[in-house]
Amino acid sequence: MPEPGKNYDAYLAGERPPDFMTLSGIELKEFYTAADARRADGPPGEYPFTRGIHREMYRRRFWTRRQQSGFGTPGESNRRMKFLLGQGQTGLNCNPDVVTHLGLDPDFPLAEGDIGLAGTSLSTLEDMEQLFEGIPLDRVSTTIIEQPPASAVMTAMYLLTARRRGIPEDRLIGTIMNDALNQLVGPTIEAVARFFPVEAAVRVGLDVMEYCVRRMPRWNILNINAYNMRETGISAVQEAAFALSLGADYIQRLLARGLGIDDFAGRMAFFCAMDIDFLEEIAKLRAMRRIWARMLKERFGARDPRSGWFRAAIQTSALRLTAQQPLNNIVRATIQTLAAVLAGAQSIHTTSYDEGYALPTEESHKLSIRLQQIIAYESNVTKTADPLGGAYAIEWLTDRLEGEIEALMKKIEDNGGFIACYLQGWVEKQVNEARYEYGRRIESGQQVVVGVNAFREEGEEVKLNLFRQSGGMQAKRKRYIRDYRKNRDGEKAARALGGLYKQAAAPEKPNVFVPIMEAVAAGATTGEIVDTLRKAENFTIRL
C-alpha cells in the first residue's frame, strides 16, 4: 500500500516538475509572449503548410482511424480487420509477422517460435487472398507494413489479389511502407544486414516505387518509418532529422532513375511517433511540415503544391506503455492522440493499453477506436484548423525545433546522407547513446513515469484479459506451406524463379518488380522469392 505520509509531505513542500526541459532537452521559459512568436505563417493549406496541409483540415474530413492489426493465420487476421472496420475504423494497417519481414517461410529453421506472433504469416498468394477476403480493396485504404525486399512480394500479392477480383491497379488506394532500413527495430544495422544487403534492399524498394509511380496513381509508394526510429529512445529532434534526411536520400535516388519530382513526391509519406511531451510533439509535426515543404520547393524544384505536403501517419508511443498500472496507459494514449489531432495528422493509430503485455484484444482495440471517435466527435477540437496556431509557446517551440532539426540534417548531409551515415554506424551510435540516456533519466527519477519510479504500488496485482494465440497455429502454418509446395505446379514456379534470378543478377540492374509478380503468380512463396534475390546478390543468411 502507498504511504500516505509521503504524499502529504510532498503536497506541503509543493509538487513541481523535476526540471523544465522538453524530452529533446530544450529548456522552456516561465512563460511566452508575442515577442517570442514573431513569425507569421499563412493559413492552413498554404505553403509552407506549418498550420496543416489542408485549409479546412478536420472540418472537411477527419483523419483516418487506422489501428494496426495482424496475427496468426491470414484467416484470423481477416476476422480482426473486419471487426475493426465494423467498430468504425476507416482504414487498415496490415502487419506481417517477423518471419515474413525477413523474407522467410514458416518452415525455415529461424522461423521457429516467431510464426504469426507479432503479425500475420504471409507466404503465398492464397494467403493474401484469404487475408483480404470480403474487404473491398478499391474502397478501403490499406497500409501494408513491410520493408524491402519482402515489400515487393507483398505488393505483388496485393495487386494480383485485386486483379483476380477484376479491380484495376489505378483504382487501388493505400500505401506500401517500403522503408528499407527501419521496419524491425529502428536504425539497427545488424537487424537488417544479417538477412539482406542494405543497398540491395534499397534497390528493390526503389523498383517497387518506380512501378507504382508509373502504374498506380492512387497508391502511396513509401512510408518512411520514423516511428520505429523514435521508439528506440531518440529525441523528437533526432526522429525528425533522421526521417527527413532519409526522405531526401530516396528522392535523390528516384530522380536518378529519370522520374520527375512532381510525379512522385506527393505520394511519399511519413509514419511518425507521438510521444508524451504534449507541446513538443505538436510543434515537431508543425516544424516537419515546414522543413519538408521548403526542401521540396527550394532544393528539389517541386512546382506542384501537393509535392510539398508532409503527410503524417501517427502511432502513439508504445515505448511509454508500462506493465505496471496498465490502465494508466489509457491516459497516456489519450494525451498522445489529442496531440496528434492538434498537430494535424492524416491518420492515427492509438496504441492499446494492454500492449505492454501482448497484442491487443478485441476489447482494447475497440477502446482505442472509441478514444479517437470521442476526440473527433465530442471534444470540438476538430471544428477549427490548427487550434493551437498563434499560441506563443507553440510558435516559439516550432521555430526552435525547426532550427535544431535543420542543424542535425545539415550534419547528416555533410556526411553523405542518412543511408551513408546508417552504413557507417553513426546513426546506430546516436541511437545507443539515446537509449542509455533514456534509461538513466528514468532510473535517476529525472524522468517521472507514474507507477514505475513514482506513485508505485508494491505488490500490485494486475488483472488483464490478455490476447492469446490459438493453439497449434504455428504447426498449422508449417504444415500449410509444406503441403502448398507439394500440390502446386513446381516446374512453373521454378521457371519463374529462374527468370527472376536472371533479372536480379543482370549487371545493368533492371527493375525486378514485374519478375517478382510473375513468380508470385506462378506459385512461388515469399521465402523462395527473397532467397532468389539473395542468391543473385551472392548473399547468404548468417545463422
C-alpha positions in Angstrom: 0.0 0.0 0.0 1.2 3.6 -0.7 2.5 5.5 2.3 0.1 8.5 2.9 2.6 10.4 4.9 4.9 10.8 1.9 2.1 12.2 -0.2 1.3 14.7 2.5 4.9 15.8 2.7 5.2 16.3 -1.0 2.0 18.3 -1.1 3.1 20.6 1.7 6.5 21.1 0.1 4.9 21.9 -3.2 4.9 19.4 -6.1 6.5 20.6 -9.3 8.4 19.2 -12.4 11.9 17.9 -11.7 13.1 20.2 -14.5 11.8 22.5 -17.2 13.2 20.7 -20.2 11.4 19.0 -23.1 12.2 15.4 -23.9 14.6 16.8 -26.5 16.4 18.8 -23.9 15.0 22.2 -24.9 14.6 24.5 -21.8 11.2 26.1 -21.6 10.8 29.6 -20.2 8.5 30.6 -17.4 6.0 32.0 -19.9 5.9 33.3 -23.5 4.7 36.5 -25.1 4.1 37.8 -28.6 7.7 38.7 -28.8 8.6 35.0 -28.7 6.3 34.2 -31.7 7.4 36.7 -34.3 7.0 34.5 -37.4 3.6 34.9 -39.2 2.7 31.9 -41.3 -0.2 31.9 -43.7 -3.4 30.0 -43.2 -3.6 26.2 -43.2 -3.4 24.7 -46.7 -0.8 27.3 -47.9 3.0 27.0 -48.3 4.9 26.1 -46.1 2.0 24.3 -44.5 3.1 24.9 -40.9 -0.6 25.0 -39.9 -1.7 22.0 -41.9 -1.7 20.7 -45.4 -5.5 21.4 -45.9 -7.2 24.7 -45.4 -10.2 23.2 -43.6 -8.4 20.2 -42.0 -10.9 18.2 -40.0 -13.8 20.5 -40.7 -13.9 18.8 -44.1 -12.7 15.3 -43.2 -11.4 13.6 -40.0 -8.1 11.8 -40.0 -8.2 8.1 -41.0 -8.6 5.8 -37.9 -6.1 3.1 -38.7 -5.4 0.6 -36.0 -2.5 -1.7 -36.8 -3.6 -5.4 -36.9 -2.2 -8.8 -37.8 -1.5 -12.0 -36.0 -1.6 -15.8 -36.6 -3.0 -17.0 -39.8 -4.4 -14.8 -42.6 -7.9 -16.0 -41.7 -7.6 -15.0 -38.1 -6.3 -11.5 -39.1 -9.1 -11.2 -41.7 -11.7 -11.6 -38.9 -9.9 -9.0 -36.7 -9.8 -6.5 -39.6 -13.5 -6.9 -40.3 -14.2 -6.5 -36.6 -12.2 -3.2 -36.5 -14.0 -1.9 -39.6 -17.3 -2.8 -38.0 -16.4 -0.7 -35.0 -15.7 2.4 -37.1 -12.1 2.1 -38.2 -11.8 3.8 -41.5 -8.5 2.3 -42.9 -6.4 -0.8 -42.4 -2.8 -1.2 -41.2 -1.8 -4.8 -42.0 1.4 -6.0 -40.3 3.0 -9.3 -41.5 4.9 -11.3 -38.9 8.7 -11.1 -38.3 9.2 -14.2 -40.4 7.6 -12.6 -43.4 9.5 -9.3 -42.7 12.8 -11.2 -43.0 11.7 -12.9 -46.3 11.4 -16.4 -44.8 8.7 -19.1 -45.0 7.2 -20.6 -41.8 9.2 -23.9 -42.1 12.6 -22.2 -42.3 14.6 -23.1 -39.1 15.0 -19.5 -37.9 11.2 -19.0 -38.1 10.6 -21.4 -35.2 8.8 -19.6 -32.4 8.1 -16.4 -34.3 5.4 -17.5 -36.8 2.3 -15.3 -36.5 3.2 -13.9 -33.1 3.6 -10.2 -33.9 1.9 -10.0 -37.3 0.2 -12.2 -40.0 2.1 -15.1 -41.5 2.0 -14.4 -45.3 3.8 -16.8 -47.7 1.6 -17.3 -50.7 -0.9 -15.5 -53.0 -3.5 -17.7 -51.4 -2.6 -16.2 -48.0 -3.1 -12.6 -49.3 -6.5 -13.5 -50.9 -7.6 -15.0 -47.5 -6.3 -12.0 -45.6 -8.5 -9.6 -47.6 -11.4 -11.9 -48.3 -14.6 -9.8 -48.2 -12.8 -6.5 -48.0 -13.3 -4.1 -50.9 -9.8 -3.2 -52.0 -10.9 -0.2 -54.1 -12.9 1.3 -51.2 -10.8 0.6 -48.1 -7.4 2.3 -47.8 -4.8 -0.3 -46.7 -1.3 0.2 -45.5 0.9 -2.8 -45.8 3.7 -2.5 -43.1 6.6 -4.2 -44.8 10.2 -3.4 -45.8 12.1 -4.4 -48.9 12.7 -6.9 -50.3 9.6 -8.5 -48.9 7.6 -5.3 -49.6 7.9 -6.2 -53.3 6.4 -9.6 -52.7 3.6 -8.2 -50.6 2.8 -5.5 -53.2 2.8 -8.2 -55.9 0.4 -10.4 -53.9 -1.9 -7.5 -53.2 -2.0 -6.4 -56.9 -2.7 -10.0 -58.1 -5.4 -10.3 -55.5 -7.1 -7.2 -56.9 -6.7 -8.4 -60.5 -8.4 -11.7 -59.7 -11.3 -9.6 -58.4 -11.3 -7.5 -61.5 -10.1 -4.4 -59.8 -7.6 -2.3 -61.9 -4.4 -1.1 -60.4 -5.3 2.5 -60.9 -8.3 2.2 -58.5 -6.4 0.8 -55.5 -5.9 3.1 -52.6 -3.4 2.6 -49.9 0.3 2.5 -49.1 3.2 0.1 -49.0 5.6 1.1 -46.2 8.6 0.1 -48.3 11.3 1.6 -46.0 14.4 -0.5 -46.3 16.1 0.5 -43.0 13.7 0.8 -40.1 10.9 -1.7 -40.0 12.2 -4.2 -37.5 13.8 -2.3 -34.6 14.7 1.1 -35.9 18.0 2.0 -37.4 20.0 -1.1 -36.2 22.3 -2.3 -38.9 22.5 -5.9 -37.6 18.7 -6.4 -37.7 18.7 -5.6 -41.5 22.1 -6.6 -42.8 22.1 -10.1 -41.4 19.2 -11.1 -43.7 19.7 -9.0 -46.8 22.2 -6.4 -48.1 21.2 -2.9 -47.3 21.9 -1.3 -50.7 20.2 -4.2 -52.4 17.1 -3.7 -50.2 17.1 -0.1 -51.1 17.2 -1.0 -54.8 14.2 -3.4 -54.5 12.3 -0.7 -52.6 13.0 1.8 -55.4 11.9 -0.8 -58.0 8.5 -1.0 -56.2 8.3 2.8 -56.0 9.0 3.2 -59.7 6.4 0.6 -60.7 3.8 2.3 -58.5 4.5 5.8 -59.8 4.0 4.6 -63.4 1.0 2.4 -62.9 -0.8 3.1 -59.6 -1.8 6.8 -59.4 -3.7 6.5 -56.1 -1.1 4.3 -54.3 1.5 5.8 -51.9 4.9 4.5 -52.7 6.7 5.0 -49.4 6.0 5.5 -45.7 9.3 6.5 -44.0 9.3 4.7 -40.7 10.2 7.5 -38.2 8.1 5.7 -35.6 10.5 2.7 -35.2 13.4 5.1 -35.0 11.8 7.1 -32.2 10.8 4.0 -30.2 14.5 3.3 -29.7 14.6 6.3 -27.3 15.9 9.0 -29.6 14.5 12.6 -29.3 11.9 14.4 -31.3 14.7 16.4 -33.0 16.6 13.2 -34.0 13.4 11.5 -35.2 12.5 14.4 -37.4 16.0 14.9 -38.8 16.6 11.2 -39.4 13.3 10.8 -41.2 13.5 13.9 -43.3 17.1 13.2 -44.3 16.2 9.7 -45.3 13.4 11.1 -47.4 15.9 13.3 -49.2 18.0 10.2 -50.0 15.1 8.4 -51.5 14.2 11.5 -53.6 17.7 11.7 -55.0 17.6 8.0 -56.0 14.2 8.3 -57.7 15.3 11.4 -59.6 18.4 9.5 -60.7 16.0 7.0 -62.3 14.6 9.7 -64.5 11.4 10.3 -62.6 10.2 13.9 -62.2 9.9 15.3 -58.7 6.2 16.2 -59.1 5.5 12.6 -60.4 6.2 11.0 -57.1 6.8 13.5 -54.2 3.1 13.8 -53.4 2.9 10.1 -52.8 5.7 9.9 -50.2 4.5 9.9 -46.6 5.9 9.5 -43.1 5.0 7.2 -40.2 5.8 9.2 -37.0 5.6 8.7 -33.3 3.6 10.8 -30.9 5.3 10.8 -27.6 4.1 12.1 -24.2 5.7 15.5 -24.4 2.5 17.3 -25.5 3.7 20.7 -26.6 6.9 19.4 -28.2 5.2 16.7 -30.2 2.7 19.2 -31.6 5.5 21.6 -32.5 7.5 18.7 -34.0 4.9 18.0 -36.7 4.5 21.7 -37.5 8.2 22.1 -37.9 8.5 18.9 -40.1 5.8 20.2 -42.4 7.6 23.5 -42.8 11.0 21.9 -43.5 9.7 19.3 -45.9 7.8 21.9 -47.9 10.8 24.2 -48.2 13.1 21.3 -49.1 10.9 20.1 -51.9 10.5 23.5 -53.3 13.9 25.1 -52.9 16.2 22.0 -53.1 14.4 19.7 -55.4 12.4 22.2 -57.5 8.9 20.9 -57.0 6.2 23.0 -58.6 3.1 21.2 -57.6 2.0 22.3 -54.1 1.0 18.8 -53.3 4.6 17.7 -53.6 5.4 19.7 -50.5 2.7 18.2 -48.4 4.2 16.5 -45.4 1.7 13.7 -44.8 2.0 12.1 -41.4 0.5 8.8 -40.2 0.8 8.7 -36.4 1.1 6.0 -33.8 1.0 6.8 -30.2 4.2 5.8 -28.4 4.4 2.1 -27.3 7.7 3.0 -25.6 5.7 4.9 -22.9 3.5 1.9 -22.1 4.1 0.4 -18.7 3.4 -3.1 -17.5 2.8 -1.5 -14.0 -0.6 0.0 -13.5 -1.5 -0.7 -17.2 -4.8 1.3 -17.1 -2.6 4.4 -16.8 -1.7 3.7 -20.5 -5.2 4.7 -21.5 -4.5 8.2 -20.2 -1.1 8.3 -21.9 -2.7 7.2 -25.2 -5.4 9.9 -24.9 -2.9 12.7 -24.4 -0.8 11.5 -27.3 -3.8 11.0 -29.6 -5.1 14.5 -28.8 -1.6 15.9 -29.5 -1.7 14.1 -32.9 -5.0 15.7 -33.7 -3.9 19.2 -32.6 -0.7 18.7 -34.7 -2.7 17.9 -37.9 -2.1 14.2 -38.5 -3.5 12.5 -41.6 -4.1 9.1 -39.9 -3.8 7.8 -36.3 -3.2 4.5 -34.6 -3.9 4.7 -30.9 -1.7 2.1 -29.2 -3.9 -0.1 -26.9 -3.3 -0.1 -23.1 -2.6 -3.8 -22.9 0.2 -3.8 -25.5 2.8 -3.6 -22.7 2.0 -7.3 -22.3 0.7 -8.7 -25.6 -1.1 -7.9 -28.8 -4.3 -6.0 -28.2 -7.6 -7.9 -27.6 -10.7 -7.0 -29.4 -11.9 -5.1 -26.3 -8.8 -3.0 -26.1 -8.6 -2.5 -29.9 -12.2 -1.2 -29.8 -11.4 1.1 -26.9 -8.6 2.7 -29.0 -11.1 3.4 -31.8 -13.6 4.8 -29.3 -11.0 7.1 -27.9 -10.4 8.6 -31.3 -14.1 8.8 -32.0 -14.7 10.7 -28.8 -11.9 13.2 -29.6 -13.3 13.6 -33.2 -17.0 13.9 -32.3 -17.2 15.2 -28.8 -14.2 17.4 -27.9 -14.9 20.0 -30.6 -11.1 20.5 -31.3 -11.8 19.4 -34.9 -14.1 22.4 -35.6 -11.3 24.8 -36.4 -8.0 24.1 -38.2 -4.7 24.4 -36.2 -6.4 25.4 -32.9 -3.1 26.0 -31.2 -1.7 28.1 -34.0 -0.7 31.5 -32.6 -0.1 30.1 -29.1 3.1 31.8 -28.1 4.8 28.7 -26.6 3.8 26.5 -29.6 5.0 29.0 -32.1 8.3 29.5 -30.3 8.9 25.8 -29.9 8.1 25.2 -33.6 10.8 27.7 -34.5 13.3 26.2 -32.1 12.7 22.7 -33.2 12.9 23.7 -36.8 16.4 25.2 -36.2 17.7 22.1 -34.3 16.2 19.7 -36.8 17.8 21.5 -39.7 21.2 21.7 -38.0 21.2 17.9 -37.5 20.1 17.4 -41.1 23.0 19.5 -42.3 25.4 17.4 -40.3 23.9 14.2 -41.9 24.1 15.7 -45.4 27.7 16.7 -44.9 28.5 13.1 -44.1 26.9 11.7 -47.2 23.2 11.5 -46.3 21.2 9.3 -44.0 21.9 6.0 -45.7 25.6 6.6 -45.7 25.5 7.6 -42.0 23.5 4.4 -41.3 26.0 2.2 -43.1 28.9 3.9 -41.3 27.3 3.1 -37.9 26.9 6.8 -37.0 23.1 6.5 -36.7 23.3 3.5 -34.5 25.8 5.2 -32.2 23.2 8.1 -31.8 20.5 5.5 -31.0 22.6 3.7 -28.4 23.6 6.9 -26.7 19.9 8.0 -26.6 18.9 4.6 -25.2 21.4 4.9 -22.4 20.3 8.4 -21.6 16.6 7.5 -21.6 17.3 4.6 -19.1 19.5 6.9 -16.9 16.8 9.6 -16.7 14.2 7.0 -15.5 16.5 5.3 -13.0 17.5 8.7 -11.6 13.9 9.9 -11.3 14.7 12.9 -13.6 12.0 11.5 -16.0 9.0 10.6 -13.9 7.0 7.6 -15.0 3.9 7.2 -12.9 3.6 3.7 -11.5 7.2 2.9 -12.3 9.5 5.3 -10.5 6.8 7.3 -8.7 3.5 6.5 -7.1 4.3 2.9 -7.2 2.1 0.2 -5.7 4.2 -2.5 -4.2 2.8 -6.0 -4.6 0.4 -4.7 -7.3 -1.9 -7.4 -8.7 -2.5 -6.8 -12.4 -5.8 -8.3 -13.8 -6.0 -8.1 -17.5 -7.8 -10.1 -20.2 -4.7 -10.7 -22.4 -4.7 -11.8 -26.0 -3.9 -15.4 -26.6 -2.9 -17.0 -29.9 -4.9 -20.0 -31.0 -3.3 -23.3 -30.0 -1.4 -25.1 -32.8 -1.3 -22.1 -35.0 2.4 -22.3 -35.8 2.3 -26.0 -36.5 -0.6 -25.4 -38.8 1.3 -22.8 -40.8 4.3 -25.1 -41.2 2.0 -27.9 -42.5 0.3 -25.5 -44.8 3.5 -24.3 -46.6 4.8 -27.8 -47.0 1.5 -29.1 -48.4 1.3 -26.0 -50.7 4.7 -26.7 -52.3 3.7 -30.4 -52.9 0.4 -29.5 -54.6 1.4 -26.6 -56.8 2.9 -26.7 -60.3 6.6 -26.9 -59.2 8.1 -26.6 -62.6 6.1 -23.4 -63.4 7.3 -21.9 -60.1 10.9 -22.9 -60.8 10.8 -21.3 -64.3 9.5 -18.0 -62.8 12.2 -18.0 -60.1 14.8 -18.7 -62.7 13.6 -15.7 -64.7 13.7 -13.6 -61.6 17.3 -14.6 -60.9 18.4 -13.6 -64.3 16.9 -10.1 -63.9 18.2 -9.6 -60.4 21.7 -10.7 -61.3 21.9 -8.7 -64.5 24.8 -6.2 -64.4 22.6 -3.3 -65.7 20.3 -3.9 -62.6 16.9 -3.8 -64.3 13.7 -3.3 -62.3 12.8 -6.7 -60.7 9.2 -5.9 -59.6 7.4 -7.4 -62.7 9.5 -10.7 -62.4 8.6 -10.8 -58.7 5.0 -10.5 -59.6 5.3 -13.3 -62.2 6.9 -15.5 -59.6 4.1 -14.9 -57.2 1.5 -15.7 -59.9 3.4 -18.9 -60.7 3.0 -20.1 -57.1 6.4 -19.1 -55.6 6.5 -18.4 -51.9 7.8 -15.3 -50.1 10.8 -17.3 -48.9 11.6 -18.7 -52.3 11.4 -15.3 -54.0 13.5 -13.4 -51.4 16.0 -16.3 -51.4 16.4 -16.0 -55.2 17.2 -12.3 -54.7 19.8 -13.3 -52.1 21.4 -15.7 -54.5 21.5 -13.0 -57.2 23.4 -10.8 -54.6 25.7 -13.8 -53.7 24.4 -13.3 -50.1 23.8 -16.0 -47.5 21.8 -15.6 -44.3 24.3 -15.7 -41.4 22.8 -18.3 -39.0 
